[in-house]
Amino acid sequence: MSLELPAVAPAVTAELVASLSPRLRKRLDAGVAKLASRPAVQEGDTVRITVDDEGSELELRAPDGVVATVADIRCGCLLSPDCLHRAAAASAAPVADPATAPPPPPDATTAAPPSDGVTAVQVPDGATATPGTERAATPRAGASESGGVPDSGRAVPKDRAPAAEDSATPAQHTAAEAVFAAAAAVLDAGTDGSGAVLQAELLRAAHTARLAGLPRAATAVVAVVTALRAARAADPAFRLAELVTALSETLYVAHRVRSATGPELAGLRGTVRQPYTPDGSLRLYGLFSEPVLTASGYAGAVTWTADADGRLYTVSDVAPGGAGRAAGAADRAVRIGDTALTHRELARAGLAVSGATVSPTGRLGAGAGVRAVRASGAGWRDEPLERLWAVPAAEQVARILSGGPDLLFLEVTPTGVVRGAAGDALLADCDGLPLRLTAAHDHPSLPHRDNLRLLAAVHGRRLRVVARLMAAPDARAQLLATEHPTIAGSRVDLGLDRLQHADLPSPAAAGVVPASPEAPLHLLRRRVEQAASGGRRVLAFPGNTAADVHRLHRHGLATAGDILDALLAAAAERTRDAFGRLLPADPGRFARAWLTAARYADEVDRVLCAAAWGG
């Protein structure tokens, strides 16, 4: 089945899987794999799949691009509605962003518990979502992102924002416990053991969290499910680091929300929609445009602009779709005001906006009262954009690590190619700082990686570039846009434009640099990733683990050594009953030890990242 299925709301998948008998749940993973080989067609907002040789059809209706209710998945086989096909289709389809799912009815609860005794948590009647502070919602061109959908842009007056409660509600405590337990079960089983049934438990927990007013937790859970599916399908775009990040975020939010208060609690709760506030009239200058392609089934483009003071704004067009939409979105008209500019044109032109509404992350709203017309643009070496490159790199990194936009504006000189386990990287000199520039996306339909290889020929030429910071022990960033190597005043959006050999100078003798040895912290990071991939049992195998702990201590990372020792002990711990029989492992204890290790490694990476950039 080459046809892309529409995204399915988490609650729909959870309910369909919960309704299966124990016998059918054991066959669910095989049913998902079998469904992938069946022919499918799309007619309007309906996808039809032929599920058997008798011609029985399964229908998925997605009026707004999302399958929102169980009734939107119908099967024509003889066993319907008690067949396996509906649950298999929901489990095979991308997971819809919880923010795009329809609001539940006032007395909504989560799906009924499975009949084999696995308990599903219900939310008490009357539980409502409590808005708090939002997470950064600007879509990026990474498979790990859940892929947001542009909001209406309706302004919300600041003085009408609801006040955060002092502590989590009982419903939020219950939902957080369900999320933590479901994520801990996945961490215990690993990717191979986290089939469709465990994924449905996660989605049920996400639905519970959404009903209880914890949209940040719900979004994190969906990211875990999306990464698990990519791993189990051997998707080339899967990155183990993205699964680790999603699991860490899920466990952290579920753990902290139960004891947090005040502003911290508001941030842990998150918000379903971005609050847009009026920002008057804006004069914007295009910087570059990048494609968005997420593993959760969303695609499009985001164009970055700046005003005369250097503040960044984005115009996005992200909707359900695949690689084709990501590659073609740059030629769509931007959805703001009456302008006919495409994203590709806006990246090099300007925009005059009146009645603007802006989210906290700088995303421009597209409400009915917003007016926008084309204006002249500016070059990267002309005012006002030139001031973006005047800020020292260390100051830019410090701003990003403090929660600002994650873009870097750098002047670099390519010096060679780095061969590493994660693929090739362009080595460059940035005012004496050795810098590694990597591709922002690996999908073959996007030109990031091909362009990066060609830029290796631009050895010794100084270029201005825009890159996205990567929190790593060395200076590293994803390359997004660059000045054209040979055409003065021109620039290249590396995710949308394709460089040609004829556009480049004759290749200079750019050396191939071997990857430098990893810092000792990788000993802890490796164990964190092994657990996320292989489960608790991988770390429980007997072996000479003391050497890793001692090496961390020798290099001054005593805390890392102690955390690794505690992680390995939690993985291997098994108690016995009065008769000497082994009792089941405690996935909660292991999850807490793993979360400590993951959070510590992330924080050390942030500190080393700032130091590597001269901070």
N, C-alpha and C positions, 0 to 999 in steps of 0.2 A: 504494500500500500504506500505509494509515493505521495499521496495526497496528505496535506497537513490537516490534522483534525482541529476543530475549534477548541478554545480553552474551556475547561469545565470548572465550575465553582467548587471549592473544597468540600462544602457540605453535601453536594450531590454525590461525589465519589465516596465520601464516608458513609452515606446512607445506603448506597447501592451495595457496597462491600459488606456492611453490617447485616444486610438482609439475606446474604448467602448462607446456605447451610454449611456446617463444618466440612463436609465432603467437597463442596464446590470451592470453598476457600483454599483448600489444598491444591486445587487445579487452576487457581486464578492466574498465577504467573505463566503457566503454559498457555492459558487462554489468551493472555495479552500477546504473547509471542506469535500465536497462531493467527490472531486478528491482523497482525501487521502484514501478513502475506495475502490477505483477501483483497479483491478488487473494490475500489471505492470511487464514487463520483460526487460532484458537488453541484447543486442546483439552487442558486440564490443563497439563502442563509441556512440551507439544509445539506448535510453530508449523508450519503447513503452508502452502506457497506454490505456487500453480499457475504453472509456469514456461513453459508453451507452450500453444498452442491445442489440442493433443491431450489435454490434461488431465494431463500428467506433473506429479508433485508433488515438491517439495523439503521435507524434514523437518529441523527443528532441535530436538533434545531438550535440555532444560535442567532436569534433576531438582532442582537447588538454585538455580535462577535463572541458572546459567552453563553455557554449552556448553563442556565441559571437555576433550573428546577429538575427534579427527577423525571417529571412528565415530559421533559424535552428530549429524553432518550427513550426511544421505543423500538422494540424488536418484534419481528413477525414470525419467529420460530414457534414451534408447537409448545415449548416449555415456558414461553414468556407469560407473565413477567418474572417468573422464578428461574430464569435461565442465567447462564454465566455471561452471556454476550454483553449485556448492558454494563455490568461492573467492569468487564474487561475493556470495553471502549472508554469508559470514564478513566480507568487506570492508565490507559495508553495515551490519552490526550494531555496536552499541556495543562498545568494548573493555573486557573485564573487568579490574577492579583486580587487579594481580599478586598481592596478598595473599590474594585469594579463590580463586585458581586452585589445583587439586589439586597436591600435591607430586609432583615427577617421580620416576620409578624411579631406583635407584642408578646405573644405567648410562646415564641419559638424556643425550642430546645435542640440540643444536638441529637444526632442519630441514635437510634436504639442500640443497646449493647449487643454484640454478637452472641450467638447461642452457645458458644463453647466456653462461656464464662469470663471472657475478657471484658472488663468493665469499662463503659463509656461514661464520662462525667456529664451530668446535666446541669444547666444553669438555672437558678431559681427564676421564677416569673418576675418580670419587671426589671431585670438587669438591663441597663442601658449603657451605651458607649459614652465615656467621659473624655472629651478632647483634652489633649495636653500639648506639649511641644512636638513639632514634627521632626522627622528624620529628613536628611537630604534627599530630595526627590527628583533631582535632575537626572534623566536617564543617561546611561553611559553605554559605550559600545563594548560591553563585556558580558560572557555567558552567565556570570554569576548573578547579574542584576535581575530582579523580578520583572522589570519592565513596566514603568508607570504609563498611564494613559493621560493625556493632557486634560486638565480640568477646564471648567467653564470660564475661570478667571473672574468670577464674581467677587467683588471686594467685600471684606468683612471688617467693619470698624474695629479698631484696636480696643476701644473701651467696652466692647461687648463680649470680649473673650471670657469664657467661664473660668472661675477660680479653681485651682486644683485642690482636691481634698487632701487632708493631712496624712491619710494612710489608705492602703488598698482596701477595697470592699471585700466582704466575704466571698462574693461571686468571683472577684479577681484572684483571691487566694486560691480558690478551687480550680480556676482555669489555669493559673500558673503552675500548680501542682500537676495538672494533667499534661501540660506542655513539657514540663521537666521530665516526667515519667516516660512520655513517648519518645523524647529525644534521647534519654538515657538508654532505652531499649534498643534504639538504632545504634548507638555507640557500642553497646554490648554485642550486637550482632554483626556489625560491619556492613559494607555495601552488598556483599554477596548474600547475607542473611536478611537484608531489609527489602523483602519483596513487596508485592502489592498490598498484602494484608497489613504489614507494619506501616507502610506508607499511608494507608487509610486511617490507621490509628493517629498518625501525625496530623492528617487533614481534619480528623474529628476534633483533635485538640486545637487546631487553628480556628475552626468554627466556634468552639467553645470560647476561645480567647477573644474572638471578634465580638461575640454577643456580650461578653463581660466588660467590654471597653478596653481591650488590650490590642489595638491594631498593630503595634510594633512587633509584638510576639507572633501574631498571626502571619505577618509578612515574612518574618524570619523562618517560621516553620515551612511556609511554602517554598522558600529558597532551599531549604534542606531537601524537600521532596524532589524539587527540580534537579538538584545536583545528584541525588541518588539515582534518579531515572537515567540521567546522562551517563553516570558511571556504569550502571548495569547494562545499558545499551551499547557500551563501548563507543560512545560519541567522541569523535576526534576533538571536539571543543571542550570536553570535560577537563577540568583542572582540579586536582586533589586539594590544592590550597583553597579553592572556592568552597568546597564542601566543609573543610575545617573552619573557615570563617563563618559559614552559615550555622554550623553546629554550635560554635562558640557563642555567637550572638543569641541563638535560641536559648541555650542553657543559662547564659548570663542574665538575660532579661527575666526569664522565669524564676531564677534564683533570687535576684535582687528586688523584684517588684513586691515580694512578700514582706520585706522589712524597710523599704525605702519610704521616705516622706518628702513633702514639699516639692521643690523644683525637680529634684532627682526622680521622684515618682512620676511627675508629669512627663519627663523625658522618656522614662521607661514605658509608660503607657503608649505614647505616640498619638498621632492623629490620623484619621481616615483620609481626610482631604486637606490640601494645603490652604491655609488662610491667605487670601490675597488682600492687600491694602492699597488704597489709592496712592499714586506717586506722581501725579501731575503730568507735565509735559517732559518728554525725553528726547534728546538728540543722540542717536546711537551710530556707531561705526562698526561694520562687519569685521570679524577677525578670522574665523574659519568655520567649517561645518564638518561634522563627523557622523557616520552612520551608527545606528543603534540596532543591535540584534541580540535578543535575550533568549536564554534556554526555555523561558516560560511562554514563548510564543508571541512575543511582541517585537515589532521592528519599526524603523523609521529613521529620522534624522534630527539632530540638534544643532542649531547654529548659534555660535557664541558671538556676542557683540560687547562693546564697551562704550561708556560715555566719556565726556571730556575729562572727568576726574579719575578715570581708570576703573570705575566700578563695573563689574561684569554682569551681563544679562543674557538670558538664553531664550530662544524661540524654538519650540519643539513640535514635532509631528510624529507621534508614536501611537501605534494602534496594533491590533492583532495582525500578524503576518509573519512571513519568513524572510529568507535571504533576498528574494526578489524585491520585496518591498524596501528592505534596507538599502539595496543598491540603487533603487529608483527614486527614493524619497527626496533626494537632493534636488530633483527636477520638478517637484511639486511646489505649488504656490504656498507661501507661509500663511498660516492661519491667524492673522492679526490685522484688524482693520480692513480696508478695501485695497490694500496693495496687491499688485500682481507679481511681485518679486518671488522668484523661487529661492529655496535655501541656498543653492549654489551661487545665485546672483547676490543675495544678501550678504554672503560671506565676504564679498569684495566691494559692496556698496554701503549705503547708509540708510537710516530709517528715522523719520521724524514722527513721534508718537504723541498724541494728546489724549487725556483721560486715561493714562496708563494705570494698570493694576499689576502689582508685583508680589510674588511670594517671597518668603524669607530666604530662599535659595537663589533668588534672582530670576526666576522663570516669569516671563511676561504673560499676563492673562489675555484671553481673547474674548472678553465680554462684549455685549452689544454696544456699550458706550465707548469702546476704545476705537480711536481713529489713527490711521497710520498711512504715511505716503513715503515714496522713495526719496532719498536725499543722496548727496554725494558722499563717497567713502573716503578712506584715507589709507595710505600705505603704511606698512609696518615701521618704516624708517621716517615717517612724517608724524607731526603732531596731529591729534593728541595720543595716538597709539604708541608712539616711540617711548613714552614714559613707562610703559609696562615693562620694557626691557632694561630700563635704567635702575630698577630695584635689584640690589645684590641677591644672588641665588640663596644665600643663607637666610636672608630676611623672608624671601618667598617661602622657603621650606618651613620656617618657624610659623608663618601665617597659616599654612596648610595644616600643620600638625596641631594648631590651636582651633581647628574647625572651619577654616575658610575654604574657598573654592580650591580644588586640587590641581589647578593649572600652573605650569612653570613657563616663564618667558625667558629663553636663554639664547646666548650667542655661543655657538660651538664650532669646532673644527674637527671633522671626521679624521680619524687616524688609523683605523683598522677594523677588523671583524673579530669578535669574540666567539669562540666555540664553547657552548655550554650544554648541560644536560637538558635545559629547557628550550634549546634552540639557539640560533645565531642571534647575536646582538651587535649593534654598531658601536664601536668604541670611539669616543670623541673627547676632545680637550675643551673644558669649559673654564677659561681663565685660570689654567693651571690645575684644575680639578679633573681627574679621570672619571669619565661618565659613560655609563652603558645605556644605550637607547634600544628599546625592544619594540616589537610590533604590538599594537594595541588590540588586535584581533587576529585569530588564526583561520577564520573561515575562508575557504578557497574562493568564494564568490566576491570577497572584498580584497582590495589590492594592498593591504597593509604590508604583508610580509614580502611580496614581490618588490614593492617600492623600497623597503629597507635594504634588500640585497643590492638594488641598483645604486643606492646612495653610497655604498661602499666605494664606488668609483670616484666620488667627489673628495678624494684624499687631499687634505691640506687647504681646502677652501673654507672660509669662515661664513657661517650661515646663521640666520636667526630662525629659531624653531619654537614651536609650542608643544609642550609635553605634559603628561600626567604623572605626578609623583608616585613612585612605588616605595612603600615603607620597607626598606631593606638595609642590611648592615653596611652596604656600599652605596655610592651615588648611582641611582638607577631610576629610569623614567620610561614611560611609554610614549613613543613619538607619534604625534597627531597631525602636525602641519609643519611645513618648512618653506623657506624662500626657495624659489626655483634656482637650481645650481648655475644656469647659464643665461636666463632671461631676467634682466634687471627689473625690479619692481613687481615681478610676478611671484605668486606663491602657489603651493601645492597642498591640497587637502589629501593626506595620505590614505584615508579610508574611502575616498570617492574618486580621485583623479589617478590615472595610471601614468607613471613616468615611462618614457621610451628610451631605448639605447641611444637613439639619434639626438635626444634632448640633453645628453650628458657629455662631459668632456672625455677625452681618451683616458682609459683607466690608468691611474698612477699605481705605483708599487705600494699598495695598502697591505700591510702585514696582517697575518692571522695570529691572533694573540690567544694563547691557551687560557682556559678559565683559571682564575686564581683559587687557591685553597679556601674552603669554607671556614668561617669562624667556628670555634668550638660550640657555640650555641646551637648549631645544627644537630648536635647529638640529642638535645631535648626536642627540637622541632621535628626531627625524624620520627621519634617515638609518638609524638602527638599525631602525626599524619598516618603512621602505621596503624594506630588504634582506630582512627576514623575510617580507614579503608578495610582493615582486616578484622576489626572488633577487639574486644577485651582479650580474647584467647591468644591473640598474636603476642601480646606483651606478657602473657602468663607462661609462655614456654620457658623452660629452664635454659639458662645460658650464662655467659660471663658478662653480666651487665655492670658489675662493680667497676670495670675498667672505664666505662663511660662516665660514671659518677666521679671517679678519681680524676679523670682528665679535666672535667669541668672545675673541680676544686683547684687543680694546679694552675688553671688559667684565671683564677680570681673570680670564678662564677660559682661561689659556694652555694648561693641560694638556688641557682639552677640545678646544681647537683642534688641538693636536698629535695627539691620538687620532683626531679626525675626518680629518685629513690622512693619517694612516697607514691608516685604513679605506678611504678612497677610492683610495689607491695600491694597496692589496691587491686591491681589486675590479677595477682597470684593468690590473693586471700580466699580461702575456702574453709568454712567451719564444718564440724561434724556434729551429728546428733548423739543422743545417749547410746545408740547402738553402733556408733562408728561410721555411719553412712554420711557421705558428703551432702551438705545442704546447698541449695542454689546460691550462686554468687549474688552479691548486693550491687545491682547496677547503679543505684543512686550514689553509693560511696565512690565507685569507680568514676562516675560522671563528674562528681565534684573534684576529684583529684585531677582528672583530665582537663576540666575547665580551668583549674588553677595553673596548670602547665601551659595551656594555650594562651591564656590572658597574660601570663608572665612573659612568654616568648614574644607576643605582640608588643608589649610595652618596651622590652629591651630592644626590639627592632626599631621602634620609634626613636629611642634615645640614640642608638647607633646611627640611624638615618640622619638625625639632626647633626651629629658629630661629623659624619662623612661629608656633609655639605658645608662644613665650616661653622656650624652653629655652636 
